[in-house]
Amino acid sequence: MAKENGESGDGSWKKHVDDIKKIFDFKEVLGTGAFSEVVMAQEKVTEKMVAIKCIPKKALKGKETSIENEIAVLRRIKHENIVALEDIYESSNYLYLIMQLVSGGELFDRIVEKGFYTEMDASRLIRQVLDAVNYLHSMGIVHRDLKPENLLYFSPDDESKIMISDFGLSKMEGTGDVMATACGTPGYVAPEVLAQKPYSKAVDCWSIGVIAYILLCGYPPFYDENDSKLFEQILKADYEFDAPYWDDISDSAKDFISHLMEKNPEMRFTCDQALQHPWIAGDTALCKNIHESLGTSFGSSNIHSASATSNPQSRPPAKSQSVDCPPIAPLPSAVKAFDQDSDEPSPVREDRPAADEPARPRPSTVTVIHTGTK
């Protein structure tokens, strides 16, 4: 029998349980991270299927208050494109987050399975992400780890909506704490994070731009086998719309991405501005099938849940490990910051690609280099 925990403050929403399996029938393991395990389960009374994130309390040591406050906020989030946190239980040794179960699979997997995929499809996907993140930002919440494998389909239906998951690194703005922690996934992190500058919700908009880039060509905008050089590229916003992979992509799509992947966060599109761009709100997204090239790109990675996969003739996968660590120092120390193991509970932390993975040649590039605002 579970009972309410009303020891202090927002802790009143937690339910104490001696054995979680008296309430839920555990089914299969859905995923395992560095500090948690996610299990499919069925509530015995209602027979409702859920996902339970099981976090050892020892992983939360020293962070109990911040975790409780963070979860209390997340419980108030209600949006059709955000995986809902439905309840929380705790035992002597574990914290259990009862999450909405989504069963449609990951974004890239669905695209590979389809036989037809267009800019318009990508535009509709990004619109849903923008809607959800715009809602988060209106609540003062910054996700801080947006990446493709955190985008899941709600159901196997062809017209299923997309869902944002994994709020392990999310943060509230306006709490008195300045956001300056180096966290997220290296290939998706904004320049101001690497520059050791205080940052804002604009970091999420940058990440959405990176996701949109990958959805249209199949490989990440930044890549170098050397992490220091990778970070230098991101700091300069030094990315390109490579030929021939971008030749059939509309100028409107490139313009949309360029406004999100703007180096200066003050000039970067907000979610609201991005939602009004013609590529999202208008009819400039092309309907030409680009599935053949993308299917090859997405399918070339042998890394499960890779953040970004590469064209077999171009770039290797972007590193997909999420990290949260102390504020980073100037390069090359920034590399060490992102490579450190963290004690922050971020349940979707996939293994990094093997260090000896063979390098692939970079594709031919167009002459214009988008270096952002200096």
C-alpha positions as CSV (number, residue, x, y, z in Angstrom):
1,M,0.0,0.0,0.0
2,A,1.4,3.4,-1.0
3,K,1.0,6.4,1.3
4,E,1.5,10.1,0.7
5,N,4.8,11.6,1.8
6,G,4.2,15.0,3.3
7,E,7.4,15.5,5.1
8,S,8.2,18.9,3.7
9,G,7.4,21.4,1.0
10,D,6.6,19.9,-2.4
11,G,7.3,16.4,-1.1
12,S,3.6,16.0,-0.4
13,W,3.1,14.6,-3.9
14,K,5.5,11.7,-3.4
15,K,4.0,8.3,-2.4
16,H,6.0,5.9,-0.3
17,V,5.9,2.3,-1.2
18,D,7.6,-0.7,0.3
19,D,7.5,-2.8,-2.9
20,I,6.6,-1.1,-6.2
21,K,5.7,-4.5,-7.7
22,K,2.7,-4.7,-5.4
23,I,1.2,-1.9,-7.4
24,F,2.7,-2.5,-10.9
25,D,3.4,-5.7,-12.9
26,F,6.8,-5.1,-14.4
27,K,7.1,-6.3,-18.0
28,E,10.1,-5.7,-20.2
29,V,13.0,-3.3,-19.8
30,L,12.7,-0.5,-22.3
31,G,16.1,1.1,-21.7
32,T,19.0,1.4,-19.3
33,G,21.0,4.6,-18.6
34,A,24.0,5.3,-16.5
35,F,21.8,6.0,-13.5
36,S,18.4,4.6,-14.2
37,E,16.4,1.8,-15.8
38,V,13.1,2.3,-17.7
39,V,10.6,-0.6,-17.5
40,M,7.3,-1.1,-19.1
41,A,4.7,-1.9,-16.5
42,Q,1.0,-2.4,-16.0
43,E,-0.8,-0.9,-13.0
44,K,-2.7,-3.8,-11.3
45,V,-5.8,-1.9,-10.4
46,T,-6.5,0.0,-13.6
47,E,-4.6,-2.3,-16.0
48,K,-3.1,0.9,-17.5
49,M,0.3,0.5,-19.3
50,V,3.0,2.9,-18.2
51,A,6.8,3.4,-18.3
52,I,8.5,3.4,-15.0
53,K,11.9,5.1,-14.6
54,C,13.7,3.5,-11.6
55,I,16.4,5.7,-10.1
56,P,18.6,4.5,-7.2
57,K,18.5,7.1,-4.5
58,K,22.3,6.8,-4.1
59,A,22.5,8.4,-7.6
60,L,20.6,11.5,-6.2
61,K,22.8,11.9,-3.1
62,G,23.3,15.6,-2.5
63,K,20.7,16.6,-5.1
64,E,17.5,15.6,-3.3
65,T,16.0,19.1,-2.9
66,S,16.7,20.2,-6.5
67,I,15.4,16.9,-7.9
68,E,12.2,17.2,-5.8
69,N,11.6,20.8,-6.9
70,E,12.3,19.9,-10.5
71,I,9.9,17.0,-10.6
72,A,7.2,19.0,-8.9
73,V,7.4,21.5,-11.8
74,L,7.4,18.7,-14.4
75,R,4.2,17.3,-12.9
76,R,2.4,20.5,-13.9
77,I,3.4,20.2,-17.6
78,K,0.5,19.2,-19.7
79,H,1.1,19.3,-23.5
80,E,0.0,16.9,-26.2
81,N,3.6,16.6,-27.5
82,I,5.4,16.1,-24.2
83,V,5.6,12.7,-22.5
84,A,3.7,13.2,-19.2
85,L,5.0,12.5,-15.7
86,E,2.0,10.9,-14.1
87,D,3.0,10.0,-10.6
88,I,6.0,9.4,-8.3
89,Y,6.7,6.7,-5.8
90,E,9.6,6.2,-3.5
91,S,10.9,3.3,-1.5
92,S,13.9,3.1,0.8
93,N,16.3,2.8,-2.0
94,Y,14.6,4.0,-5.2
95,L,12.7,6.8,-6.7
96,Y,10.1,5.7,-9.3
97,L,8.9,8.1,-12.0
98,I,5.6,6.9,-13.5
99,M,5.7,8.1,-17.1
100,Q,3.2,8.1,-20.0
101,L,4.0,5.1,-22.2
102,V,4.7,5.9,-25.8
103,S,4.9,3.0,-28.3
104,G,5.6,4.4,-31.7
105,G,9.4,4.2,-31.7
106,E,12.1,6.7,-32.4
107,L,12.1,9.4,-35.0
108,F,14.9,8.1,-37.3
109,D,13.6,4.5,-37.2
110,R,10.2,5.6,-38.4
111,I,11.7,7.7,-41.3
112,V,13.9,4.8,-42.4
113,E,10.8,2.5,-42.5
114,K,8.8,4.9,-44.6
115,G,9.0,4.7,-48.4
116,F,8.3,8.4,-48.9
117,Y,9.7,11.4,-47.0
118,T,9.7,15.1,-47.9
119,E,10.6,18.5,-46.6
120,M,6.9,18.9,-45.7
121,D,7.1,15.9,-43.5
122,A,10.2,17.3,-41.7
123,S,8.4,20.7,-41.4
124,R,5.4,19.1,-39.7
125,L,7.7,17.2,-37.3
126,I,9.6,20.4,-36.4
127,R,6.4,22.3,-36.0
128,Q,5.3,19.9,-33.3
129,V,8.6,20.2,-31.5
130,L,8.4,24.0,-31.7
131,D,4.9,24.0,-30.3
132,A,6.0,21.8,-27.3
133,V,9.2,23.7,-26.6
134,N,7.4,27.0,-26.9
135,Y,5.0,25.8,-24.3
136,L,7.9,24.8,-22.0
137,H,9.5,28.2,-22.5
138,S,6.3,29.9,-21.6
139,M,6.4,27.9,-18.3
140,G,10.0,29.1,-17.7
141,I,11.4,25.6,-18.4
142,V,14.5,25.0,-20.5
143,H,14.9,21.4,-21.7
144,R,18.7,21.6,-22.4
145,D,19.0,18.2,-24.1
146,L,16.9,18.2,-27.2
147,K,18.1,15.6,-29.7
148,P,16.5,13.2,-32.1
149,E,16.5,10.2,-29.8
150,N,14.5,12.2,-27.3
151,L,11.8,12.6,-29.9
152,L,9.4,9.6,-29.9
153,Y,6.2,8.7,-31.8
154,F,3.2,8.3,-29.6
155,S,1.9,5.3,-31.4
156,P,2.7,3.1,-34.4
157,D,-0.1,4.8,-36.4
158,D,1.1,6.5,-39.6
159,E,-0.2,9.8,-38.5
160,S,1.1,9.6,-34.9
161,K,2.1,12.7,-33.2
162,I,5.7,13.2,-32.0
163,M,6.5,13.4,-28.3
164,I,9.4,15.0,-26.4
165,S,10.9,12.9,-23.6
166,D,13.7,12.9,-21.1
167,F,13.7,16.0,-18.8
168,G,16.7,14.8,-16.8
169,L,18.6,18.0,-17.6
170,S,15.7,20.4,-17.7
171,K,16.0,23.7,-15.7
172,M,13.7,26.4,-14.5
173,E,14.6,30.0,-15.5
174,G,14.1,32.7,-12.9
175,T,14.9,30.5,-9.9
176,G,17.8,32.6,-8.9
177,D,20.3,30.1,-10.3
178,V,22.3,31.3,-13.4
179,M,22.4,28.6,-16.0
180,A,26.0,28.2,-16.9
181,T,26.5,24.4,-16.5
182,A,28.0,22.6,-19.4
183,C,25.3,20.0,-20.2
184,G,23.5,18.4,-23.0
185,T,24.9,16.5,-26.0
186,P,28.1,17.8,-27.6
187,G,26.8,17.8,-31.2
188,Y,23.6,19.7,-30.2
189,V,24.9,22.1,-27.6
190,A,24.8,25.9,-28.4
191,P,27.9,28.0,-28.7
192,E,27.2,30.1,-25.6
193,V,27.3,26.9,-23.5
194,L,30.8,26.1,-24.7
195,A,31.9,29.7,-24.3
196,Q,31.2,29.5,-20.5
197,K,28.6,32.2,-20.8
198,P,25.3,32.3,-18.8
199,Y,22.7,31.0,-21.2
200,S,18.9,31.0,-21.6
201,K,16.1,29.1,-23.3
202,A,17.7,30.1,-26.6
203,V,19.9,27.0,-26.3
204,D,16.8,24.9,-27.0
205,C,16.2,26.8,-30.2
206,W,19.7,26.1,-31.4
207,S,19.2,22.4,-30.8
208,I,16.0,22.4,-32.8
209,G,18.0,24.0,-35.7
210,V,20.5,21.1,-35.5
211,I,17.7,18.5,-35.5
212,A,16.1,20.2,-38.5
213,Y,19.4,20.2,-40.3
214,I,19.8,16.4,-39.7
215,L,16.2,15.7,-40.7
216,L,16.9,17.2,-44.2
217,C,20.3,15.7,-45.0
218,G,20.9,12.8,-42.6
219,Y,24.2,13.9,-41.0
220,P,25.1,16.4,-38.3
221,P,26.2,20.0,-39.1
222,F,29.3,19.7,-37.0
223,Y,31.8,16.9,-37.0
224,D,35.5,16.3,-36.3
225,E,37.2,13.3,-34.8
226,N,39.0,15.7,-32.5
227,D,36.6,17.1,-29.8
228,S,38.5,20.3,-29.5
229,K,38.1,21.0,-33.2
230,L,34.4,20.0,-33.0
231,F,33.8,22.5,-30.3
232,E,35.7,25.2,-32.2
233,Q,33.3,24.6,-35.1
234,I,30.3,25.0,-32.8
235,L,31.7,28.1,-31.1
236,K,32.1,29.7,-34.6
237,A,28.7,28.3,-35.8
238,D,30.8,27.1,-38.7
239,Y,28.5,24.8,-40.6
240,E,27.7,24.4,-44.3
241,F,24.9,23.3,-46.6
242,D,27.0,20.7,-48.3
243,A,26.7,19.9,-52.0
244,P,25.3,17.7,-53.4
245,Y,23.3,16.7,-50.3
246,W,21.5,20.1,-50.0
247,D,21.1,20.7,-53.7
248,D,17.4,19.6,-53.7
249,I,16.5,21.3,-50.4
250,S,14.7,24.6,-50.6
251,D,16.2,28.0,-49.8
252,S,13.4,28.5,-47.3
253,A,14.5,25.4,-45.3
254,K,18.1,26.7,-45.2
255,D,16.9,30.1,-44.2
256,F,14.8,28.6,-41.4
257,I,17.8,26.6,-40.1
258,S,20.1,29.6,-40.3
259,H,17.9,31.6,-38.1
260,L,17.8,28.9,-35.4
261,M,21.5,28.1,-35.7
262,E,22.5,31.7,-35.2
263,K,25.6,32.1,-33.1
264,N,24.4,35.2,-31.2
265,P,21.6,34.0,-28.9
266,E,20.1,37.5,-28.9
267,M,19.6,37.3,-32.6
268,R,18.6,33.7,-32.7
269,F,14.9,32.9,-33.5
270,T,12.7,32.2,-30.6
271,C,10.3,29.3,-30.9
272,D,7.5,31.8,-31.5
273,Q,9.4,33.4,-34.3
274,A,10.3,30.0,-35.8
275,L,6.6,29.0,-35.8
276,Q,5.9,32.0,-38.0
277,H,8.6,31.2,-40.6
278,P,7.2,30.4,-44.0
279,W,8.9,26.9,-43.9
280,I,6.7,26.1,-40.9
281,A,3.6,28.3,-41.2
282,G,3.5,28.7,-45.0
283,D,3.8,26.5,-48.1
284,T,7.5,26.8,-48.9
285,A,8.5,23.3,-47.7
286,L,8.9,21.1,-50.8
287,C,7.0,17.9,-51.4
288,K,9.8,16.1,-53.3
289,N,10.7,12.7,-52.0
290,I,14.1,12.8,-50.3
291,H,13.7,9.4,-48.6
292,E,16.3,7.5,-50.7
293,S,19.2,9.7,-49.5
294,L,18.0,10.0,-46.0
295,G,17.2,6.4,-45.6
296,T,20.8,5.6,-46.5
297,S,22.1,8.2,-44.1
298,F,20.0,7.2,-41.2
299,G,20.4,3.5,-41.7
300,S,24.2,3.6,-42.0
301,S,24.8,3.8,-38.2
302,N,25.1,0.6,-36.2
303,I,24.8,2.6,-33.0
304,H,21.4,2.1,-31.3
305,S,19.6,5.4,-30.8
306,A,22.3,7.4,-32.3
307,S,21.8,11.2,-32.0
308,A,22.8,11.6,-35.6
309,T,23.7,9.1,-38.2
310,S,26.0,9.8,-41.1
311,N,25.9,9.5,-44.9
312,P,28.1,6.5,-45.7
313,Q,30.0,8.7,-48.0
314,S,30.3,11.6,-45.6
315,R,30.3,12.0,-41.8
316,P,30.4,9.6,-38.9
317,P,27.7,9.8,-36.2
318,A,27.5,12.7,-33.9
319,K,28.3,11.9,-30.3
320,S,25.1,11.2,-28.4
321,Q,26.1,11.0,-24.8
322,S,24.3,13.6,-22.6
323,V,26.4,15.1,-19.9
324,D,26.0,17.5,-17.1
325,C,29.2,18.7,-15.4
326,P,30.9,21.7,-13.8
327,P,31.2,24.9,-15.9
328,I,33.6,24.3,-18.7
329,A,36.9,26.0,-19.2
330,P,38.2,27.4,-22.5
331,L,39.2,24.8,-25.1
332,P,40.8,22.3,-25.0
333,S,39.6,21.9,-21.4
334,A,36.0,22.0,-22.7
335,V,36.6,18.5,-24.1
336,K,37.4,17.1,-20.7
337,A,34.2,18.7,-19.2
338,F,32.0,16.9,-21.7
339,D,33.9,13.6,-21.4
340,Q,33.5,13.4,-17.6
341,D,31.1,11.0,-16.1
342,S,28.3,12.8,-14.3
343,D,26.3,11.9,-11.2
344,E,23.3,13.8,-12.6
345,P,20.4,11.4,-13.4
346,S,19.9,11.7,-17.1
347,P,18.3,8.4,-18.1
348,V,18.9,8.6,-21.8
349,R,22.7,8.5,-22.0
350,E,23.8,6.3,-24.8
351,D,27.3,5.0,-25.2
352,R,29.7,7.2,-27.3
353,P,30.8,5.8,-30.6
354,A,33.9,3.6,-30.5
355,A,37.1,5.7,-30.5
356,D,38.5,3.6,-33.3
357,E,35.5,4.0,-35.6
358,P,37.0,4.7,-39.1
359,A,36.8,8.3,-40.3
360,R,34.8,9.0,-43.4
361,P,35.6,11.7,-46.0
362,R,33.7,15.0,-45.7
363,P,31.4,15.7,-48.6
364,S,32.0,18.4,-51.2
365,T,30.9,21.8,-49.8
366,V,29.2,24.9,-51.2
367,T,31.2,28.1,-51.1
368,V,29.1,29.9,-48.5
369,I,30.0,29.1,-44.9
370,H,27.4,30.1,-42.3
371,T,29.5,31.4,-39.5
372,G,26.7,33.2,-37.7
373,T,27.1,36.6,-36.0
374,K,30.7,37.4,-35.0
